[in-house]
């Protein structure tokens, strides 16, 4: 009996299950419309897809949905979105109601961040969270020099790979923001 319990526990411990598989079973096709509908809140103004691991493919489907034009807050953290997904997001027609965009813990890198900095799709954006996105100096400086976010009040770039000189430049260029988060201890 004890041997059987030990084998059962050992088998559970050694099962190859990753966090992303626990979120969405990748062996079955994802019903994105259902996923989006289940995560819409506040009368269709908030979409929280945090940790759903939709990737670039799911993002492409999301960007084609009509309801996205009504969103005021979009949470896409932990979704394995690459610089290609960031470029798709940057090219979307204007989202004039979107005020909060949470993109932490993806893989935008400089390519995606540069595309985003050059996008005019987010004229009402007040809060942008790009922490832990593999952003380096070029991407961060492009955001600092961008004139495409006239209403931006909060920017989060923690957990990226920024030189001290870049952090100083960001602090000066974005001193008008209510909140600029560039150090992990903040």
C-alpha positions in Angstrom: 0.0 0.0 0.0 2.8 2.4 0.9 4.6 1.6 -2.3 1.5 2.4 -4.3 1.0 5.7 -2.6 4.7 6.6 -3.2 4.4 5.7 -6.9 1.2 7.8 -7.2 2.9 10.8 -5.6 6.0 10.4 -7.7 3.9 10.2 -10.9 2.1 13.4 -10.0 5.3 15.2 -9.3 6.9 14.1 -12.6 3.9 14.9 -14.8 5.1 17.4 -17.5 2.6 20.2 -17.0 3.6 23.8 -17.6 1.8 26.9 -16.3 0.7 27.8 -19.8 -0.9 24.4 -20.3 -2.8 24.9 -17.1 -4.2 28.1 -18.4 -5.3 26.9 -21.9 -5.0 23.4 -23.1 -3.0 23.8 -26.3 -4.0 20.4 -27.6 -7.5 21.6 -28.3 -8.5 24.6 -30.4 -9.1 27.7 -28.4 -12.6 29.3 -28.6 -11.3 32.9 -28.5 -14.7 34.4 -28.8 -15.8 32.5 -25.7 -12.6 33.4 -23.9 -13.0 37.1 -24.7 -16.7 37.1 -23.7 -16.0 35.3 -20.4 -13.3 37.9 -19.5 -15.2 41.1 -20.5 -16.4 43.2 -17.6 -18.0 46.5 -16.7 -20.4 46.6 -19.6 -17.8 45.7 -22.2 -15.3 48.4 -21.1 -12.7 46.1 -19.4 -11.1 43.0 -20.8 -8.8 41.1 -18.5 -6.9 38.3 -20.4 -4.0 38.2 -17.8 -2.3 34.9 -17.9 -4.4 33.4 -20.7 -1.3 32.9 -22.9 -3.1 33.9 -26.1 0.2 34.7 -27.9 0.4 36.6 -31.2 -2.3 34.4 -32.8 -4.9 35.1 -30.2 -4.0 38.8 -30.2 -4.6 38.9 -34.0 -8.1 37.5 -33.4 -8.7 39.9 -30.5 -7.8 42.9 -32.6 -10.5 42.0 -35.2 -13.3 42.0 -32.6 -15.8 44.9 -32.7 -16.0 45.3 -29.0 -12.3 46.3 -28.7 -13.3 49.8 -29.9 -15.3 50.2 -26.6 -12.6 49.1 -24.2 -11.3 51.5 -21.6 -8.9 49.0 -20.0 -7.1 46.0 -21.6 -5.0 43.7 -19.6 -2.7 41.4 -21.7 0.0 40.6 -19.2 1.5 37.1 -19.3 0.3 36.3 -22.8 3.6 35.4 -24.6 3.1 38.3 -27.1 6.2 38.9 -29.1 7.5 42.0 -31.0 5.3 40.8 -34.0 2.2 41.0 -31.8 3.3 44.4 -30.5 3.6 45.5 -34.1 0.1 44.3 -34.8 -1.2 46.1 -31.8 0.6 49.3 -32.9 -1.1 49.1 -36.3 -4.7 48.8 -35.1 -7.1 51.6 -36.1 -7.5 54.1 -33.3 -8.8 53.0 -29.9 -10.0 56.4 -28.7 -11.6 55.1 -25.5 -8.7 53.0 -24.3 -7.1 54.6 -21.1 -5.2 51.7 -19.5 -3.1 49.2 -21.4 -1.3 46.5 -19.3 1.3 44.6 -21.3 3.7 43.5 -18.6 5.5 40.1 -18.8 5.5 39.7 -22.6 8.3 39.8 -25.2 8.0 43.1 -27.0 11.8 43.8 -27.0 12.9 47.0 -28.8 11.3 46.1 -32.1 7.8 46.0 -30.6 8.3 48.9 -28.3 9.6 51.1 -31.2 6.5 50.2 -33.2 4.3 51.0 -30.2 6.1 54.4 -29.7 5.4 55.3 -33.3 1.7 54.3 -33.1 -1.1 56.9 -33.1 -3.7 54.3 -32.2 -3.9 55.3 -28.5 -4.8 59.0 -28.2 -6.5 58.7 -24.8 -4.0 56.3 -23.2 -3.3 57.4 -19.6 -1.5 54.4 -18.3 0.9 52.1 -20.1 2.5 49.1 -18.3 5.4 47.6 -20.3 7.4 46.1 -17.4 9.4 42.9 -18.0 9.2 43.0 -21.8 12.8 42.6 -22.7 12.9 46.3 -23.6 16.3 47.9 -23.9 17.5 51.5 -24.3 16.4 52.1 -27.9 12.8 51.1 -27.1 12.6 53.0 -23.9 14.0 56.2 -25.4 11.6 55.9 -28.3 8.8 56.0 -25.8 10.3 59.0 -24.1 10.5 60.9 -27.3 7.1 59.8 -28.6 4.4 62.5 -29.1 1.7 59.9 -29.6 0.5 59.6 -26.0 -0.6 63.1 -25.2 -2.7 62.0 -22.2 -0.2 59.6 -20.6 0.1 59.9 -16.9 1.6 56.6 -15.8 4.4 54.6 -17.5 5.8 51.4 -16.0 9.0 50.1 -17.5 10.3 48.1 -14.5 12.2 44.8 -15.1 13.6 45.8 -18.5 17.3 46.2 -19.5 17.9 49.9 -19.2 21.3 51.6 -18.7 21.5 54.1 -15.9 22.0 56.9 -18.4 18.7 55.8 -20.1 16.9 55.8 -16.8 18.2 59.4 -16.1 17.1 60.5 -19.6 13.6 58.9 -19.0 13.3 60.7 -15.7 14.1 64.0 -17.3 12.0 63.6 -20.5 9.0 62.2 -18.6 9.2 64.3 -15.5 5.6 65.6 -16.3 4.1 62.1 -15.7 2.3 61.4 -12.5 4.1 58.1 -12.2 7.2 56.8 -14.0 8.4 53.4 -12.7 11.8 52.2 -14.0 13.4 50.6 -11.0 12.3 47.2 -9.8 12.2 48.2 -6.2 9.3 50.7 -6.9 
